[in-house]
Structures are given as structure tokens and as C-alpha cells.
Amino acid sequence: WQTLVATHAGAEVPSLGPGPGDLFALIFTSGSTGAPKAVKVSQGRMAEAATGMPFTNDDVLYCAMPLFHGNALSSNFIPALGTGAVVYLRRRFSASAFLPEARAEGATFFNTVGRALHYVLATPETDRDKDHSLKFVLAPESSDADARAFRKRFGAMVVTGYGSSEGTIKMMPARAAYAGALGRPADGDVAVVVPATGVECPVARFDDAGRLLNAAEATGEIVRRDRSARFEGYWNNPEAEAERTRNGWFWSGDLGYRDEDGIFYFAGRNADWVRVDAENFAVAPVERILSRWPDAGGVAVYGVPDPRTGDQVMAAIEMQAGVEFDPAGFDTFLAAQGDLSPKWVPRFVRVVDSLPVTGTQKLDKAPLRAQQWHGDDPIWWRPPRAEAYQPLTVEDVTALDATFAEHRGGGAIH
């Protein structure tokens, strides 16, 4: 580098710097709503991010996310450049090292996505859990249970919220009374619509216990109807860009519903639509219900092909430490959930040591869907007309595969 500097010593500084519309970076989407796409990010968008967080030069920002991720750039590194805050940059996330390092460095902020809070909560409790300088944690896509438990154990506020990689839709967090909420749109005309027609969905209705009553009619795709205000396009991918901006709107690829107060709730990705007995529904409301089970440390719900037609619901459950899966106890729990539609009840339950995640700790359902009813994990199921879960045997798998091949025109995915 010394040679490089010497080569350019005395060079004239350019008279014109980059403009707000000039390209700053390409940030790849996670691929949760399709193949990863390179989002164009302008100088102007990053300049806005530089002053978009409430930091000062007294703050220390703990960053254990890779800097190719939009959250790490726009919520941590770039705001630090704009405010003079210090960044503590870790090569990779470690749940056991997080709190000791944050304490030693005087960290005031920590950002993450996905299941990182869950991993921190799995570390042994100590009498120093509240001995730190953290003011708040930004943790979109964390579960409600993990956010509450983190606040209680560590005494730090957890903010979730929502933001698309494309920068087109942002949600400001709602007050704590709204469990499971993404929040309200920060700006712009944002709605929940039926993907096939573009018709706006009715608002969600809840009972006195906060249970969703009209999931089927209230759930649709989250769209922004004035998309030109933000979306800067995809690099060298006009087909994906046209799909995202059809009819002049920005289609997020995320499913949601909205209540009468304008609060949005997450219902899954486009791939999370399931069709059981001619009824379409999204899986996030099912995941929220199953997550109430005290024995569950993590839940992923997804559709697998019904061997004859349509889909069946499958759940992958990561049990709490030291707890074995109890099929009778799970049955009893399901029967007590008044907002669990009979069609939402999992036909298959895969018990996993840990749920699969991406490199940025987001839940990754792709390998679970690909396995269907195969694999080495213990799987329980309710055969047709059965009233209780029973182990899925080799003979059961062979019979399911044969039925699938007969009625669906091919073999199951292995």
C-alpha cells in the first residue's frame, strides 16, 4: 500500500465528487423471496442513512454482522461515519462472547436480524446480565418471545421494525401493546393487497385475547403504491425489476395483514403460502401460535406437497434445552389453542437440534422444504383419520413416496 500511495502522491483532487444519484454499492437480497438480486444503492440513500440513527460521538456500536448486509451498513457502519460513533466490528457473531465484549467495550448499541437474540438467551444466566452500557438493540425478525425475554433479562430495549433491502418500504416500530407487529409505514402509500387482483384486503380483526379472526381474507402481499419515491432498481436484472414494479407499484414479496389502527403484521414470504383442502393461508400466524408452546425453543412452519393434491402443513420444532418432544403434550397444547384452524394443524412435525439459518442468522426454510418427509431427524405425523401423532416409520415414508409418485406424476425430493 505504501507503493500505491507513493505512486499517486501529489495527484490532483477531483473537482467534482459523486452526486446523490450515483451508485454507491450493490447489496444482495437474502433470497428469502426468490433468487438473490443485486439492489442498487445510491450515494444519496447512504447519505440519508448516515444521519438516520440517534447516535452521537459518545456511542459505541457493536457490529457482528457482515458489512455486505444492508442492516449492518445502514444501521451501524454508515451512521457511525455520519456521527463520529465508534464501531466495534467482530469477524463473526458469538453468543457467548457477545455480552462480555459489549461490556468491555462500553457498547451502547447492537444490531442483528433473525435468531441471534435466541442464541444469546441460551447462554447461562449470571448476576452480571444487566451490567452493561447497552441503550437499545435493533433486532428485526426476532420473535416476540425472544424480544420480551431479552428486555427482561438484560434490561435493554429491543426494537424490531421492518425494512426491505430495496429501501422502498420501512415500518416504524409500534408500541409494545401490539405483539407481533411490524409497525406503521414510515412514509408512502403502503397497503396489503390480494396478489392476483391488486384489490386491497380487509383489515384484520382480533378477539379480546389478541387472536387473529380473519386471517384468510386479511392476508395479502405488502405493496407500496408510490414506488418511484425510493426503489433504485436491480443491477442487470430487468426481469426481476419488472416483476417487483408491475402496475407501477413496488411488490415486496412479503405477506402481511393490517389492523384498523394501521399497524402491519408479518405473515411470511411469498413462498409461505400454503393451500390445504382448497384454503389458502400464510404460515406466520401458525408459527406465532405454535411458538406459545413452552417446550418449543424455535418453530418453522412450511408447506410440503400432499401426496395426492395441494399441500400439507409441516412444522420443524427446535426444543428447549434438555426437553424431549412429547407428542401427547403437543396434542394437548394444540387442542387448547382456540385460534388454530383445523387446517393449520401440522400433519408432520420434524424435531430438529437447531433450525437452519443463513449466514446472517435468518431462518432458512429452503432445506426444510426440500427434505419434505425425509431425512434423519425424528418426524412425527398424523396419518389420515388418526387422532394422535405417531412416529413416521420407514414403511410410512415408502407408502407416502408411492402415493406421491402415483398421484403427482413423480418422486418426492430427497
C-alpha positions as CSV (number, residue, x, y, z in Angstrom):
1,W,0.0,0.0,0.0
2,Q,3.0,2.3,0.6
3,T,4.0,1.9,-3.0
4,L,0.4,2.6,-4.1
5,V,0.3,5.8,-2.1
6,A,3.7,6.9,-3.3
7,T,2.6,6.4,-6.9
8,H,-0.3,8.8,-6.5
9,A,1.5,11.3,-4.3
10,G,0.7,14.9,-5.3
11,A,-2.2,13.8,-7.6
12,E,-4.8,16.5,-8.1
13,V,-8.0,16.0,-6.1
14,P,-11.1,15.7,-8.4
15,S,-13.1,18.9,-8.5
16,L,-16.4,17.1,-8.6
17,G,-17.4,14.4,-6.1
18,P,-20.1,11.8,-6.6
19,G,-23.7,13.0,-6.9
20,P,-26.7,11.8,-4.8
21,G,-27.9,9.6,-7.7
22,D,-24.5,8.0,-8.4
23,L,-24.1,4.3,-7.5
24,F,-22.6,3.7,-4.1
25,A,-23.0,-0.1,-3.7
26,L,-24.8,-3.3,-4.7
27,I,-26.4,-5.1,-1.8
28,F,-27.7,-8.6,-2.4
29,T,-31.1,-9.6,-1.1
30,S,-31.2,-12.7,1.1
31,G,-33.1,-14.8,-1.4
32,S,-36.0,-15.4,1.0
33,T,-38.5,-14.3,-1.6
34,G,-36.7,-15.7,-4.7
35,A,-33.2,-15.8,-6.1
36,P,-30.8,-13.2,-4.6
37,K,-30.8,-9.9,-6.5
38,A,-28.3,-7.1,-6.5
39,V,-30.1,-3.9,-5.2
40,K,-28.6,-0.7,-6.5
41,V,-27.9,1.7,-3.6
42,S,-27.2,5.3,-4.4
43,Q,-24.9,7.8,-2.7
44,G,-28.0,9.7,-1.6
45,R,-29.6,6.8,0.1
46,M,-26.4,6.1,2.1
47,A,-26.1,9.8,3.0
48,E,-29.6,9.6,4.5
49,A,-28.6,6.6,6.5
50,A,-25.6,8.5,7.9
51,T,-28.0,10.6,10.0
52,G,-30.8,8.2,10.3
53,M,-30.0,6.7,13.7
54,P,-30.0,8.5,17.1
55,F,-26.2,8.2,17.7
56,T,-23.6,10.7,18.9
57,N,-19.8,10.5,19.1
58,D,-20.1,9.1,22.6
59,D,-21.8,5.9,21.3
60,V,-20.0,2.5,20.7
61,L,-21.8,0.4,18.1
62,Y,-21.3,-3.4,18.4
63,C,-21.5,-5.0,14.9
64,A,-21.2,-8.7,14.5
65,M,-22.9,-8.8,11.1
66,P,-21.1,-8.9,7.7
67,L,-20.8,-5.5,6.1
68,F,-22.3,-6.8,2.8
69,H,-25.7,-6.9,4.7
70,G,-27.9,-3.8,4.4
71,N,-28.7,-3.8,8.1
72,A,-25.0,-3.6,9.1
73,L,-24.4,-0.8,6.7
74,S,-27.4,1.4,7.1
75,S,-28.0,0.8,10.9
76,N,-24.4,0.7,12.2
77,F,-21.4,1.4,10.0
78,I,-22.7,4.3,7.9
79,P,-24.4,6.1,10.8
80,A,-21.1,5.8,12.7
81,L,-19.3,7.6,9.8
82,G,-22.0,10.3,10.0
83,T,-22.0,10.8,13.8
84,G,-18.5,10.0,14.8
85,A,-19.6,7.0,16.9
86,V,-17.1,4.1,17.4
87,V,-17.7,0.8,15.7
88,Y,-16.7,-2.5,17.4
89,L,-16.5,-4.8,14.4
90,R,-16.5,-8.5,15.1
91,R,-15.5,-11.0,12.4
92,R,-18.4,-13.3,13.2
93,F,-21.2,-13.5,15.8
94,S,-20.6,-15.4,19.0
95,A,-23.4,-15.7,21.5
96,S,-21.1,-16.5,24.4
97,A,-18.7,-13.7,23.6
98,F,-21.4,-11.0,23.0
99,L,-22.1,-9.7,26.4
100,P,-18.5,-9.8,27.8
101,E,-17.3,-8.0,24.7
102,A,-20.1,-5.5,24.8
103,R,-19.4,-4.8,28.4
104,A,-15.7,-4.5,28.0
105,E,-16.0,-2.1,25.0
106,G,-18.8,0.0,26.6
107,A,-21.1,-0.8,23.7
108,T,-24.3,1.3,23.7
109,F,-26.0,-0.4,20.6
110,F,-26.2,-3.8,19.0
111,N,-27.9,-4.7,15.7
112,T,-28.8,-8.1,14.3
113,V,-31.5,-10.0,12.4
114,G,-33.1,-13.4,12.8
115,R,-32.3,-15.7,15.7
116,A,-29.2,-14.0,17.3
117,L,-31.2,-12.9,20.4
118,H,-32.4,-16.5,20.9
119,Y,-28.7,-17.7,20.9
120,V,-27.7,-15.1,23.4
121,L,-30.7,-16.1,25.7
122,A,-29.5,-19.7,25.5
123,T,-26.2,-18.7,27.3
124,P,-26.2,-19.4,31.1
125,E,-27.6,-16.6,33.2
126,T,-25.3,-14.7,35.5
127,D,-25.7,-12.0,38.2
128,R,-23.9,-9.6,35.7
129,D,-26.5,-9.8,32.9
130,K,-27.6,-6.2,33.5
131,D,-24.1,-4.9,33.9
132,H,-23.5,-3.2,30.5
133,S,-24.0,0.1,28.7
134,L,-26.5,-1.0,26.0
135,K,-29.2,1.5,25.4
136,F,-31.1,-0.4,22.8
137,V,-30.9,-3.3,20.3
138,L,-32.2,-3.3,16.8
139,A,-33.4,-6.8,16.0
140,P,-35.8,-7.2,13.1
141,E,-37.2,-10.7,12.5
142,S,-36.7,-11.7,16.2
143,S,-39.6,-13.5,17.8
144,D,-41.8,-11.6,20.2
145,A,-40.9,-14.1,23.0
146,D,-37.2,-13.6,22.5
147,A,-37.6,-9.8,22.4
148,R,-39.5,-9.8,25.7
149,A,-37.1,-12.3,27.3
150,F,-34.1,-10.2,26.2
151,R,-35.6,-7.0,27.7
152,K,-36.4,-8.8,31.0
153,R,-33.1,-10.5,31.4
154,F,-30.7,-7.8,30.1
155,G,-32.7,-4.7,30.7
156,A,-32.1,-3.3,27.2
157,M,-34.9,-2.1,25.0
158,V,-35.4,-4.2,21.8
159,V,-36.6,-2.6,18.6
160,T,-37.9,-4.7,15.8
161,G,-39.5,-2.9,12.9
162,Y,-39.2,-3.7,9.2
163,G,-37.3,-2.6,6.2
164,S,-36.9,-4.1,2.7
165,S,-33.5,-4.5,1.2
166,E,-34.6,-2.3,-1.7
167,G,-35.2,0.6,0.8
168,T,-38.7,1.1,-0.5
169,I,-40.9,0.1,2.5
170,K,-39.9,0.9,6.1
171,M,-42.0,0.3,9.2
172,M,-41.6,2.3,12.4
173,P,-42.0,0.1,15.4
174,A,-45.4,0.2,17.1
175,R,-45.8,0.4,20.9
176,A,-45.3,-2.7,22.9
177,A,-49.0,-3.4,23.2
178,Y,-49.0,-4.7,19.6
179,A,-47.5,-8.2,19.9
180,G,-46.0,-9.4,16.7
181,A,-46.4,-6.1,14.9
182,L,-44.0,-4.8,12.2
183,G,-45.2,-1.2,12.9
184,R,-46.6,1.6,10.8
185,P,-45.1,2.7,7.4
186,A,-42.5,5.4,7.8
187,D,-43.9,7.2,4.7
188,G,-45.6,6.5,1.4
189,D,-48.8,4.7,0.4
190,V,-48.4,1.2,1.8
191,A,-51.1,-1.4,1.6
192,V,-51.9,-5.1,1.9
193,V,-53.4,-6.4,-1.4
194,V,-54.5,-9.7,-3.0
195,P,-51.6,-10.5,-5.3
196,A,-53.7,-11.9,-8.1
197,T,-56.0,-8.9,-8.3
198,G,-54.4,-5.9,-6.6
199,V,-57.5,-5.4,-4.5
200,E,-56.8,-4.2,-1.0
201,C,-57.5,-6.7,1.7
202,P,-60.0,-6.0,4.6
203,V,-58.4,-5.0,7.9
204,A,-57.5,-7.7,10.3
205,R,-59.9,-8.4,13.2
206,F,-58.8,-9.8,16.6
207,D,-60.7,-11.2,19.6
208,D,-60.2,-9.9,23.2
209,A,-57.1,-12.1,23.6
210,G,-55.5,-10.7,20.5
211,R,-56.1,-13.7,18.3
212,L,-56.5,-13.1,14.6
213,L,-60.0,-13.9,13.5
214,N,-60.0,-13.4,9.7
215,A,-56.5,-14.5,8.5
216,A,-57.7,-15.8,5.1
217,E,-59.3,-12.6,3.9
218,A,-57.0,-10.1,5.7
219,T,-53.6,-11.6,4.4
220,G,-52.0,-10.4,1.2
221,E,-48.8,-9.0,-0.2
222,I,-47.3,-5.8,1.3
223,V,-47.0,-3.3,-1.5
224,R,-46.0,0.4,-1.9
225,R,-48.2,2.2,-4.3
226,D,-45.9,5.1,-4.9
227,R,-42.8,3.0,-5.5
228,S,-41.0,5.7,-7.6
229,A,-40.1,7.6,-4.4
230,R,-37.5,5.0,-3.3
231,F,-36.7,1.9,-5.5
232,E,-33.5,2.4,-7.3
233,G,-33.6,-0.9,-9.3
234,Y,-31.7,-4.1,-9.6
235,W,-28.3,-4.4,-11.3
236,N,-28.5,-6.0,-14.7
237,N,-31.8,-7.8,-13.9
238,P,-34.7,-6.1,-15.8
239,E,-37.0,-9.2,-15.4
240,A,-36.8,-9.1,-11.6
241,E,-37.2,-5.3,-11.6
242,A,-40.3,-5.5,-13.8
243,E,-41.8,-8.2,-11.5
244,R,-41.2,-6.0,-8.5
245,T,-42.7,-2.9,-10.0
246,R,-45.6,-4.3,-12.0
247,N,-48.6,-1.9,-12.4
248,G,-46.4,0.9,-11.1
249,W,-46.3,-0.4,-7.5
250,F,-43.5,-2.0,-5.6
251,W,-44.4,-5.6,-4.6
252,S,-42.3,-6.6,-1.5
253,G,-42.7,-10.3,-1.8
254,D,-43.6,-10.3,1.9
255,L,-47.1,-11.3,3.2
256,G,-48.8,-9.4,5.9
257,Y,-52.1,-8.0,7.3
258,R,-53.1,-4.6,8.8
259,D,-55.4,-3.7,11.6
260,E,-57.8,-0.8,11.9
261,D,-55.1,1.4,13.5
262,G,-52.8,1.0,10.5
263,I,-50.4,-1.4,12.3
264,F,-48.9,-4.0,9.9
265,Y,-48.1,-7.6,10.9
266,F,-45.8,-10.1,9.2
267,A,-47.4,-13.2,7.7
268,G,-44.5,-14.8,5.8
269,R,-42.8,-14.7,2.4
270,N,-44.5,-15.4,-0.9
271,A,-43.1,-18.9,-0.7
272,D,-45.0,-19.3,2.6
273,W,-48.5,-19.6,1.1
274,V,-50.0,-23.0,1.8
275,R,-53.1,-24.5,0.2
276,V,-54.8,-27.2,2.3
277,D,-58.2,-28.5,1.2
278,A,-58.7,-25.6,-1.2
279,E,-58.0,-23.0,1.5
280,N,-55.0,-20.6,1.1
281,F,-53.3,-19.2,4.1
282,A,-49.9,-17.8,5.2
283,V,-47.8,-19.6,7.8
284,A,-46.6,-16.8,10.1
285,P,-49.8,-16.7,12.1
286,V,-49.5,-20.5,12.6
287,E,-45.8,-20.1,13.7
288,R,-46.9,-17.5,16.3
289,I,-49.5,-19.9,17.7
290,L,-47.1,-22.9,17.9
291,S,-44.4,-20.6,19.5
292,R,-46.7,-20.3,22.5
293,W,-45.9,-23.9,23.4
294,P,-43.4,-23.6,26.4
295,D,-41.4,-26.7,25.2
296,A,-40.6,-25.1,21.9
297,G,-37.4,-23.1,21.6
298,G,-38.0,-22.2,17.9
299,V,-40.6,-23.0,15.3
300,A,-40.7,-23.0,11.5
301,V,-43.9,-23.8,9.6
302,Y,-43.9,-24.5,5.9
303,G,-45.9,-26.4,3.3
304,V,-45.0,-29.8,1.8
305,P,-46.9,-31.4,-1.0
306,D,-49.9,-33.5,0.0
307,P,-49.1,-36.9,-1.6
308,R,-52.4,-36.6,-3.6
309,T,-53.1,-32.9,-4.2
310,G,-52.5,-29.5,-2.6
311,D,-50.3,-29.1,0.4
312,Q,-50.0,-30.2,4.0
313,V,-48.6,-28.3,6.9
314,M,-45.3,-29.3,8.3
315,A,-43.6,-27.8,11.4
316,A,-39.9,-28.0,12.4
317,I,-39.5,-27.6,16.1
318,E,-36.3,-26.9,18.0
319,M,-37.0,-28.0,21.6
320,Q,-35.9,-26.1,24.7
321,A,-32.6,-27.3,26.1
322,G,-33.0,-30.6,27.9
323,V,-36.6,-31.1,26.8
324,E,-37.8,-34.1,24.7
325,F,-40.7,-33.9,22.3
326,D,-43.9,-35.1,23.9
327,P,-46.4,-35.9,21.2
328,A,-49.3,-36.2,23.7
329,G,-48.4,-32.9,25.4
330,F,-48.1,-31.2,21.9
331,D,-51.6,-32.6,21.1
332,T,-53.0,-31.2,24.3
333,F,-51.4,-27.8,23.6
334,L,-52.9,-27.7,20.1
335,A,-56.4,-28.6,21.3
336,A,-56.3,-25.6,23.7
337,Q,-55.5,-23.0,21.0
338,G,-58.8,-21.5,20.1
339,D,-57.4,-19.5,17.1
340,L,-55.8,-22.6,15.5
341,S,-57.8,-23.5,12.5
342,P,-58.2,-27.3,11.9
343,K,-56.4,-26.9,8.5
344,W,-53.5,-25.1,10.2
345,V,-52.7,-28.1,12.5
346,P,-49.4,-29.7,11.3
347,R,-49.7,-33.0,9.6
348,F,-46.0,-33.6,10.1
349,V,-43.6,-32.4,12.9
350,R,-39.9,-32.6,12.4
351,V,-37.9,-32.4,15.7
352,V,-34.5,-30.7,15.0
353,D,-31.4,-30.0,17.1
354,S,-31.4,-26.5,15.6
355,L,-33.3,-24.6,12.9
356,P,-31.3,-23.9,9.8
357,V,-30.3,-20.3,9.3
358,T,-28.5,-18.2,6.7
359,G,-25.1,-16.6,7.2
360,T,-26.9,-13.6,8.8
361,Q,-28.9,-15.7,11.2
362,K,-32.2,-15.5,9.3
363,L,-34.4,-18.6,9.4
364,D,-33.8,-20.7,6.2
365,K,-36.7,-22.9,5.3
366,A,-35.4,-24.0,1.9
367,P,-33.6,-27.1,3.2
368,L,-36.6,-28.0,5.3
369,R,-39.0,-27.8,2.3
370,A,-36.6,-29.8,0.2
371,Q,-36.4,-32.7,2.7
372,Q,-40.2,-33.0,2.8
373,W,-40.9,-36.1,5.0
374,H,-37.4,-37.5,4.5
375,G,-34.1,-37.1,6.5
376,D,-32.5,-38.3,9.7
377,D,-34.4,-36.1,12.1
378,P,-37.2,-37.7,14.2
379,I,-40.5,-37.0,12.4
380,W,-44.0,-37.4,13.9
381,W,-47.2,-37.3,11.9
382,R,-50.9,-37.7,11.9
383,P,-51.9,-40.3,9.3
384,P,-55.4,-39.7,7.7
385,R,-58.2,-40.2,10.2
386,A,-55.7,-40.6,13.1
387,E,-56.3,-38.6,16.2
388,A,-52.8,-38.5,17.7
389,Y,-49.2,-38.1,16.5
390,Q,-47.2,-41.2,15.9
391,P,-43.6,-41.8,14.7
392,L,-43.1,-41.7,10.9
393,T,-41.6,-45.0,10.1
394,V,-39.6,-46.2,7.0
395,E,-42.7,-48.0,5.9
396,D,-44.7,-44.8,6.2
397,V,-42.2,-42.9,4.1
398,T,-42.2,-45.6,1.4
399,A,-46.0,-45.5,1.2
400,L,-46.0,-41.7,1.1
401,D,-43.5,-41.7,-1.8
402,A,-45.5,-44.3,-3.7
403,T,-48.7,-42.3,-3.3
404,F,-46.9,-39.1,-4.4
405,A,-45.5,-40.8,-7.5
406,E,-48.9,-42.2,-8.4
407,H,-50.9,-39.0,-8.0
408,R,-48.4,-36.2,-8.5
409,G,-46.5,-37.7,-11.5
410,G,-43.1,-38.0,-10.0
411,G,-41.0,-38.9,-7.0
412,A,-40.5,-36.9,-3.8
413,I,-37.5,-34.8,-3.3
414,H,-34.7,-36.4,-1.4
